[in-house]
Amino acid sequence: MRVEIEVWRQDSPEADGRFETHVVEDATPEMSLLELLDRLNDQLAEGGVEPIQFESDCREGACGACGVTVNDTPHGPVPQTPSCRQHLRAFGPGRGGSPNLDSGSSASANLDLGSLLKLRIEPLRSAAFPVVRDLVVDRSSLDRLIQAGGHVDVTTGTAPDADDLLIGHDDAELALDFAACIGCGACVAACPNGAAHLFAGAKLAHLALLPHGKLERTRRAGAVVDQLDGEFGPCSSYGECVEVCPAGIPLTAVAAVHREKLRAAFRR
């Protein structure tokens, strides 16, 4: 299977970027996007060319480090799936082709071993994520959101008994759903405004549902919203963020930002 890859190259944050086109002749439908980049880097290294810089860690869809934009879509064509779990069998022939979601067939009508597949791979695009090099972006703006309010104060000393702090089952399950956010940043890249409300709302909703950190709830909301307004764009509830979120964070997380902001205003 032949894959033509138009990939973004940028030598440094200050340098002008450009697209380069390379071809991988021996790709297979079972390859993930990262495995395809690995194979391309092998070719480049063999030819004495500097390999393409990209991030990855667990490659199991749990860490969020691997995010790239593929054919103008953060992560790739399969909704709510990180880049490392996007496989070539999901792409239709030609750039922008309809995805083939039948992962059980590696030689489908849409994509077979004789297909020519064209991919354009570039970094996650957002003013909040400056490019470091090639496909690597600086996502420390998300870290600053966590630093602003993603923490709780706890009493030190002997560990409390498990039943000293009771949490209802429904609240615990909902808090865990919001806590599933892996911080990949795809929601920001997908948003036309570059908003991070899905990410920030997941953190605020998660902590608001639990008894831990109740004393900081008002201050946390103000600090997170101020940081959000300072580094990211405004949310217009387009919903593109939900489509690309690998953790399946619901759009209600965006509502949590406004709810916690309003609550903090009345509590001051």
Summary of the structure (lengths in Angstrom):
residues: 268
radius of gyration: 20.9
end to end distance: 61.9
largest distance: 65.0
contacts: 835
relative contact order: 0.14
helix: 36%
strand: 12%
